[in-house]
Amino acid sequence: MPFALLHRDGADHVEVLTGDVVTVPTLADIPLHPGTPVLAVIPYRQIGERGFDCVDDGAPLECLLVRSAGREPLDAFPPGPLTLRDGGFDLSDDEYGRIVEEVLRDEIGHGEGANFVIHRVYEATVEGDPLAAARAAFGRLLTGEQGTYWTFLVDTGERILVGATPERHVSVTDGVTMMNPISGTYRNDGGYPGLLDFLRDPKEIEELYMVLDEELKMMATVAEHGGQVAGPYLKEMARLTHTEYLLAGHGSLDVRDVLRETMFAPTVTGSPIENACRVIARHERRGRRYYAGVLALLDHDEQGRQTLDAPILIRTAEISPDGSLRVPVGATLVRHSTAAGEVAETHTKAAGLLSALGAVPSQPLPVRGTAQTAEVRELLAARNDELARFWLDSRAPGALTVPSLAGRHAVIVDAEDTFTAMLAHQLKALGLRVTLLPWTSVTTLPEGDLLVFGPGPGDPSNLADPKMAALHRLAGEALEARRPLFAVCLGQQILASLLGLSLARRDSPYQGLAREVDLFGTVRRVGFYSSFSAVSDEPVAASPYGPVELAVDPSDRTVHALRGPGFAGVQFHPESVLSRDGVDVLRELLPPLLSDVVSPALPG
């Protein structure tokens, strides 16, 4: 009979679930009825439900309908012997390194996104009974690993998954949705001085900020007021240490919709998610099966409310009935990455599970005390010093309302970057009503007091791209009609082009980078995610739509912001957690755009 063994973080027992397995085509088809918990094994290919690209390998979405649930003590699952043969990565270090270099050069370097996760697979054959081997590995993971979110073994009858995942993807309890972005990987054998160096490493710090931003985008779609940030914390495991944040927000969506809207974690895909999926499909050129998917336990609480607990399927082995074994691992590529460093990271991430599987030599790990010293806590806390308090602090409703914006209607055109969902929450906090529209649905200028052209990936000068052509046309129509217009990142690049400014590719990408810049006489700390920018030699430019005031960087002529009669734009992301002063920038730039507008929603 199909079954699952689950050990959740902090528990003194293993949950034993048995039942029947059904296969369903979509997340909405997962059967969810009070009294029957469901454990869903969700493959990466389900990302297609969101319309995102993937190599469809046919891996099924299997659901264990739990008929019986019990508990067993941890010592009921002792570590056992197992042997693998013919093991090795499907891509050599050199082959994987070449892919890393291609992504850094052709994708991040060309503005396609801030970070991307590329995986490779350790493949081997299990000697003997595959289920016995999986049980032995489960016991070894229980005793040899620490700090995991779930340690698990799932046997659907068609496949066995066994692993120790460190990361909650999403959970829903008591109406509160939580996510848990984790990033940065440190090998514990480097000792305490090495840990301090890791915590100070700009690459590791920026990598965590970027996945924090990306999961805040997701929280903005599934929680009523977006996500509030707690942390960062140290995630200490047996062989590795990571850094993490915790996000929480109240929501009322069906938990299956929560799963759908959060497919899949940026820590295993990249940013922005939609284009990350295109990049993954272009460069991996094969399916991911269950890697980067989720294992989701759906249920109801005593009050009949839906609950969800869903870890990411990483540090996981898939074993087929014939004994074939796969252990996928990936590395997050950012602008600071090197091929050698990311190759090493895949080996590091694989080491713990491969040791439990007997694929690499296993040595008893020394009992470690926590590294949570005052110095470590100080380094972690300092990471928040320059972040946006909008996402870190709670506040009373209406606390940020700008009277001149209250009740006005903003329409945001989404250019394939859900930073727009975060921007929507900021605009609502300022008092605006907000409608969010994908660019594909906007064929004529929408009604509204303020049009907002949002960020997105790609080359703004490539008018052969249907998205760029559509955005240029819509922004041009808005200027001609003298409609109040605000533009962010890609939106500003298109606006600047229509105003007659030149565009240039940056010498190095500004992806996940926070800077203090002079904006019209005030120094602001803001976060950038871009590879292109308008450029100018002068602080004022003439345009067909009136004079344009420019905030120009004297070091490289890039235009950080612009404003003119009825329009304004910013090259950075005011909505990003990196933009300490983002809300203040919006409070300064938006009211003048609407000063001469009479809203149909307002008297006068």
TASUL-V452071 format. One record per residue. N is the residue number from 1. PHI is phi in radians with two decimals (NA if undefined). Layout:
# TASUL-V452071
n=N phi=PHI
n=N phi=PHI
This chain:
# TASUL-V452071
n=1 phi=NA
n=2 phi=-1.01
n=3 phi=-2.70
n=4 phi=-2.49
n=5 phi=-2.02
n=6 phi=-2.23
n=7 phi=-2.05
n=8 phi=-1.75
n=9 phi=-0.88
n=10 phi=1.54
n=11 phi=-1.33
n=12 phi=-1.78
n=13 phi=-2.64
n=14 phi=-1.95
n=15 phi=-1.41
n=16 phi=-2.01
n=17 phi=-2.00
n=18 phi=-2.29
n=19 phi=2.96
n=20 phi=-1.91
n=21 phi=-1.91
n=22 phi=-2.15
n=23 phi=-1.88
n=24 phi=-2.20
n=25 phi=-1.40
n=26 phi=-2.37
n=27 phi=-1.08
n=28 phi=-1.10
n=29 phi=-1.54
n=30 phi=-1.07
n=31 phi=-1.22
n=32 phi=-2.43
n=33 phi=-2.31
n=34 phi=-0.94
n=35 phi=1.63
n=36 phi=-2.25
n=37 phi=-1.06
n=38 phi=-2.27
n=39 phi=-1.85
n=40 phi=-1.75
n=41 phi=-1.79
n=42 phi=-1.84
n=43 phi=-1.38
n=44 phi=-1.07
n=45 phi=-1.07
n=46 phi=-1.13
n=47 phi=-1.02
n=48 phi=-1.06
n=49 phi=-1.09
n=50 phi=-1.57
n=51 phi=1.43
n=52 phi=-1.59
n=53 phi=-1.21
n=54 phi=-2.83
n=55 phi=-1.44
n=56 phi=-1.41
n=57 phi=-1.69
n=58 phi=1.34
n=59 phi=-1.03
n=60 phi=-1.42
n=61 phi=-1.53
n=62 phi=-1.83
n=63 phi=-2.19
n=64 phi=-1.56
n=65 phi=-1.45
n=66 phi=-1.34
n=67 phi=-1.71
n=68 phi=-2.50
n=69 phi=-2.35
n=70 phi=-2.48
n=71 phi=-2.27
n=72 phi=-2.33
n=73 phi=-1.19
n=74 phi=-1.04
n=75 phi=-1.31
n=76 phi=-1.33
n=77 phi=-2.24
n=78 phi=-1.27
n=79 phi=-1.14
n=80 phi=-2.34
n=81 phi=-1.39
n=82 phi=-2.73
n=83 phi=-2.35
n=84 phi=-1.97
n=85 phi=-2.38
n=86 phi=0.99
n=87 phi=-1.59
n=88 phi=2.98
n=89 phi=-1.32
n=90 phi=-1.17
n=91 phi=-1.99
n=92 phi=-1.17
n=93 phi=-1.00
n=94 phi=-1.17
n=95 phi=-1.12
n=96 phi=-1.13
n=97 phi=-1.06
n=98 phi=-1.15
n=99 phi=-1.11
n=100 phi=-0.98
n=101 phi=-1.10
n=102 phi=-1.10
n=103 phi=-1.15
n=104 phi=-1.08
n=105 phi=-1.35
n=106 phi=-1.60
n=107 phi=-1.94
n=108 phi=-1.11
n=109 phi=-1.17
n=110 phi=-1.91
n=111 phi=1.40
n=112 phi=-1.40
n=113 phi=2.87
n=114 phi=-1.57
n=115 phi=-2.77
n=116 phi=-2.46
n=117 phi=-1.88
n=118 phi=-2.00
n=119 phi=-1.99
n=120 phi=-2.43
n=121 phi=-2.25
n=122 phi=-1.45
n=123 phi=-2.09
n=124 phi=-2.79
n=125 phi=-2.14
n=126 phi=-1.46
n=127 phi=-1.46
n=128 phi=1.48
n=129 phi=-1.24
n=130 phi=-1.06
n=131 phi=-1.20
n=132 phi=-1.10
n=133 phi=-1.12
n=134 phi=-1.13
n=135 phi=-1.11
n=136 phi=-1.11
n=137 phi=-1.14
n=138 phi=-1.05
n=139 phi=-1.10
n=140 phi=-1.21
n=141 phi=-1.19
n=142 phi=-1.05
n=143 phi=-1.56
n=144 phi=-1.79
n=145 phi=-1.97
n=146 phi=-2.53
n=147 phi=1.33
n=148 phi=-1.35
n=149 phi=-1.33
n=150 phi=-2.32
n=151 phi=-1.96
n=152 phi=-2.64
n=153 phi=-2.43
n=154 phi=-2.20
n=155 phi=-2.06
n=156 phi=-1.59
n=157 phi=1.66
n=158 phi=-1.83
n=159 phi=-2.80
n=160 phi=-2.12
n=161 phi=-2.03
n=162 phi=-2.37
n=163 phi=-2.99
n=164 phi=-2.44
n=165 phi=-1.58
n=166 phi=-1.45
n=167 phi=-2.17
n=168 phi=-1.16
n=169 phi=-1.47
n=170 phi=-2.68
n=171 phi=-2.43
n=172 phi=-2.34
n=173 phi=-2.51
n=174 phi=0.96
n=175 phi=1.36
n=176 phi=-1.84
n=177 phi=-1.64
n=178 phi=-2.29
n=179 phi=-2.29
n=180 phi=-2.52
n=181 phi=-1.14
n=182 phi=-2.17
n=183 phi=-2.76
n=184 phi=1.44
n=185 phi=-2.33
n=186 phi=-2.14
n=187 phi=-1.41
n=188 phi=-1.15
n=189 phi=-1.27
n=190 phi=-1.42
n=191 phi=1.37
n=192 phi=-1.13
n=193 phi=-1.02
n=194 phi=-1.14
n=195 phi=-1.08
n=196 phi=-1.10
n=197 phi=-1.09
n=198 phi=-1.03
n=199 phi=-1.21
n=200 phi=-1.67
n=201 phi=-1.19
n=202 phi=-0.99
n=203 phi=-1.04
n=204 phi=-1.19
n=205 phi=-1.15
n=206 phi=-1.15
n=207 phi=-1.07
n=208 phi=-1.18
n=209 phi=-1.03
n=210 phi=-1.17
n=211 phi=-1.27
n=212 phi=-1.09
n=213 phi=-1.02
n=214 phi=-1.16
n=215 phi=-1.35
n=216 phi=-1.11
n=217 phi=-1.01
n=218 phi=-1.14
n=219 phi=-1.07
n=220 phi=-1.14
n=221 phi=-1.65
n=222 phi=-1.98
n=223 phi=-2.05
n=224 phi=-1.07
n=225 phi=-2.11
n=226 phi=1.35
n=227 phi=-1.84
n=228 phi=-1.72
n=229 phi=-1.67
n=230 phi=-2.19
n=231 phi=2.05
n=232 phi=-1.42
n=233 phi=-2.18
n=234 phi=-1.65
n=235 phi=-1.82
n=236 phi=-1.67
n=237 phi=-2.08
n=238 phi=-1.13
n=239 phi=-1.91
n=240 phi=-2.26
n=241 phi=-2.25
n=242 phi=-2.13
n=243 phi=-2.04
n=244 phi=-2.65
n=245 phi=-2.08
n=246 phi=-2.19
n=247 phi=-2.04
n=248 phi=-2.51
n=249 phi=-2.89
n=250 phi=-1.36
n=251 phi=-2.59
n=252 phi=-2.33
n=253 phi=-1.22
n=254 phi=-0.98
n=255 phi=-1.09
n=256 phi=-1.21
n=257 phi=-1.24
n=258 phi=-1.05
n=259 phi=-1.05
n=260 phi=-1.14
n=261 phi=-1.26
n=262 phi=-1.92
n=263 phi=-1.28
n=264 phi=-2.06
n=265 phi=-1.05
n=266 phi=-1.10
n=267 phi=-1.18
n=268 phi=-2.19
n=269 phi=-2.23
n=270 phi=2.50
n=271 phi=-2.58
n=272 phi=-1.23
n=273 phi=-1.00
n=274 phi=-1.06
n=275 phi=-1.30
n=276 phi=-1.03
n=277 phi=-1.12
n=278 phi=-1.12
n=279 phi=-1.11
n=280 phi=-1.02
n=281 phi=-1.11
n=282 phi=-1.15
n=283 phi=-1.76
n=284 phi=-1.44
n=285 phi=1.01
n=286 phi=-2.73
n=287 phi=-1.24
n=288 phi=-1.82
n=289 phi=0.92
n=290 phi=-1.72
n=291 phi=-1.09
n=292 phi=1.37
n=293 phi=-1.38
n=294 phi=-2.39
n=295 phi=-1.87
n=296 phi=-2.13
n=297 phi=-1.77
n=298 phi=-1.88
n=299 phi=-2.79
n=300 phi=-2.26
n=301 phi=-1.57
n=302 phi=-1.13
n=303 phi=-1.55
n=304 phi=1.47
n=305 phi=-1.42
n=306 phi=-1.17
n=307 phi=-2.25
n=308 phi=-2.62
n=309 phi=-2.41
n=310 phi=-2.43
n=311 phi=-1.43
n=312 phi=-1.36
n=313 phi=-1.48
n=314 phi=-2.22
n=315 phi=0.88
n=316 phi=-2.27
n=317 phi=-1.81
n=318 phi=-1.87
n=319 phi=-2.09
n=320 phi=-1.59
n=321 phi=-1.01
n=322 phi=-1.52
n=323 phi=1.63
n=324 phi=-1.20
n=325 phi=-2.20
n=326 phi=-2.29
n=327 phi=-2.22
n=328 phi=-1.39
n=329 phi=-2.48
n=330 phi=-2.39
n=331 phi=-2.23
n=332 phi=-1.56
n=333 phi=-1.68
n=334 phi=-2.23
n=335 phi=-1.08
n=336 phi=-1.52
n=337 phi=-1.16
n=338 phi=-2.23
n=339 phi=-1.03
n=340 phi=-1.08
n=341 phi=-1.14
n=342 phi=-1.35
n=343 phi=-1.03
n=344 phi=-1.08
n=345 phi=-1.13
n=346 phi=-1.14
n=347 phi=-1.13
n=348 phi=-1.10
n=349 phi=-1.17
n=350 phi=-1.34
n=351 phi=-1.02
n=352 phi=-1.09
n=353 phi=-1.23
n=354 phi=-1.14
n=355 phi=-1.14
n=356 phi=-1.11
n=357 phi=-1.52
n=358 phi=1.41
n=359 phi=-1.43
n=360 phi=-2.27
n=361 phi=-0.99
n=362 phi=-2.01
n=363 phi=-2.06
n=364 phi=-0.98
n=365 phi=-1.49
n=366 phi=-1.16
n=367 phi=-1.22
n=368 phi=-1.83
n=369 phi=-1.40
n=370 phi=-1.19
n=371 phi=-1.64
n=372 phi=-1.37
n=373 phi=-1.49
n=374 phi=-1.05
n=375 phi=-1.15
n=376 phi=-1.13
n=377 phi=-1.08
n=378 phi=-1.18
n=379 phi=-1.11
n=380 phi=-1.17
n=381 phi=-1.07
n=382 phi=-1.12
n=383 phi=-1.10
n=384 phi=-1.58
n=385 phi=-1.01
n=386 phi=-1.92
n=387 phi=-1.54
n=388 phi=-1.29
n=389 phi=-1.15
n=390 phi=-0.94
n=391 phi=-1.66
n=392 phi=-1.78
n=393 phi=-1.92
n=394 phi=-1.55
n=395 phi=-2.71
n=396 phi=-1.25
n=397 phi=-0.98
n=398 phi=1.46
n=399 phi=-1.11
n=400 phi=-1.85
n=401 phi=-1.04
n=402 phi=-1.74
n=403 phi=-0.91
n=404 phi=-1.26
n=405 phi=-1.76
n=406 phi=-1.02
n=407 phi=1.47
n=408 phi=-1.22
n=409 phi=-1.92
n=410 phi=-1.83
n=411 phi=-2.00
n=412 phi=-1.74
n=413 phi=-1.67
n=414 phi=-1.50
n=415 phi=-1.81
n=416 phi=1.37
n=417 phi=-2.54
n=418 phi=-1.34
n=419 phi=-0.92
n=420 phi=-1.08
n=421 phi=-1.17
n=422 phi=-1.18
n=423 phi=-1.05
n=424 phi=-1.04
n=425 phi=-1.13
n=426 phi=-1.15
n=427 phi=-1.12
n=428 phi=-1.12
n=429 phi=-1.11
n=430 phi=-1.43
n=431 phi=1.93
n=432 phi=-1.37
n=433 phi=-1.50
n=434 phi=-2.31
n=435 phi=-2.07
n=436 phi=-1.97
n=437 phi=-2.21
n=438 phi=-1.20
n=439 phi=-1.02
n=440 phi=-1.15
n=441 phi=-1.68
n=442 phi=-1.82
n=443 phi=-1.80
n=444 phi=-2.28
n=445 phi=-1.05
n=446 phi=-1.30
n=447 phi=-1.26
n=448 phi=2.79
n=449 phi=-1.35
n=450 phi=-2.40
n=451 phi=-1.69
n=452 phi=-2.08
n=453 phi=-1.70
n=454 phi=-1.54
n=455 phi=-1.35
n=456 phi=3.09
n=457 phi=-1.39
n=458 phi=2.00
n=459 phi=-1.60
n=460 phi=-1.13
n=461 phi=-1.52
n=462 phi=-1.49
n=463 phi=-1.30
n=464 phi=-1.33
n=465 phi=-1.36
n=466 phi=-0.97
n=467 phi=-1.14
n=468 phi=-1.10
n=469 phi=-1.08
n=470 phi=-1.15
n=471 phi=-1.19
n=472 phi=-1.05
n=473 phi=-1.11
n=474 phi=-1.15
n=475 phi=-1.13
n=476 phi=-1.12
n=477 phi=-1.12
n=478 phi=-1.12
n=479 phi=-1.12
n=480 phi=-1.09
n=481 phi=-1.47
n=482 phi=0.99
n=483 phi=-1.47
n=484 phi=-0.96
n=485 phi=-2.43
n=486 phi=-2.22
n=487 phi=-2.30
n=488 phi=-2.20
n=489 phi=0.99
n=490 phi=-0.97
n=491 phi=-1.01
n=492 phi=-1.18
n=493 phi=-1.04
n=494 phi=-1.22
n=495 phi=-1.04
n=496 phi=-1.05
n=497 phi=-1.08
n=498 phi=-1.19
n=499 phi=-1.45
n=500 phi=1.72
n=501 phi=-1.44
n=502 phi=-1.48
n=503 phi=-1.96
n=504 phi=-2.49
n=505 phi=-1.43
n=506 phi=-1.16
n=507 phi=-1.05
n=508 phi=-2.40
n=509 phi=-1.09
n=510 phi=-1.69
n=511 phi=-1.97
n=512 phi=1.20
n=513 phi=-2.04
n=514 phi=-1.76
n=515 phi=-2.51
n=516 phi=-1.65
n=517 phi=-2.31
n=518 phi=-1.51
n=519 phi=-1.97
n=520 phi=0.95
n=521 phi=1.66
n=522 phi=-2.13
n=523 phi=-1.38
n=524 phi=-2.20
n=525 phi=-1.72
n=526 phi=-2.45
n=527 phi=-1.89
n=528 phi=-1.91
n=529 phi=-2.43
n=530 phi=-2.75
n=531 phi=-2.07
n=532 phi=-2.15
n=533 phi=-2.79
n=534 phi=-1.23
n=535 phi=-2.30
n=536 phi=-2.78
n=537 phi=-1.63
n=538 phi=-2.17
n=539 phi=-1.42
n=540 phi=-2.38
n=541 phi=-2.29
n=542 phi=-1.49
n=543 phi=-2.55
n=544 phi=-1.08
n=545 phi=-1.98
n=546 phi=1.94
n=547 phi=-1.17
n=548 phi=-2.11
n=549 phi=-1.54
n=550 phi=-2.10
n=551 phi=-1.68
n=552 phi=-1.79
n=553 phi=-1.39
n=554 phi=-1.17
n=555 phi=-1.38
n=556 phi=-2.51
n=557 phi=1.24
n=558 phi=-1.26
n=559 phi=-1.70
n=560 phi=-1.40
n=561 phi=-2.80
n=562 phi=-2.58
n=563 phi=-2.71
n=564 phi=-2.75
n=565 phi=-1.15
n=566 phi=1.50
n=567 phi=-2.55
n=568 phi=-2.77
n=569 phi=-2.68
n=570 phi=-2.36
n=571 phi=-1.42
n=572 phi=-1.56
n=573 phi=-1.95
n=574 phi=-1.10
n=575 phi=-1.46
n=576 phi=-1.20
n=577 phi=-1.11
n=578 phi=-1.30
n=579 phi=-1.58
n=580 phi=-0.93
n=581 phi=-1.85
n=582 phi=-1.05
n=583 phi=-1.12
n=584 phi=-1.10
n=585 phi=-1.10
n=586 phi=-1.10
n=587 phi=-1.11
n=588 phi=-1.45
n=589 phi=-1.49
n=590 phi=-1.38
n=591 phi=-0.95
n=592 phi=-1.07
n=593 phi=-1.17
n=594 phi=-1.89
n=595 phi=-1.14
n=596 phi=-1.88
n=597 phi=-1.76
n=598 phi=-1.78
n=599 phi=-1.44
n=600 phi=-1.09
n=601 phi=-1.48
n=602 phi=-2.10
n=603 phi=-1.15
n=604 phi=1.82
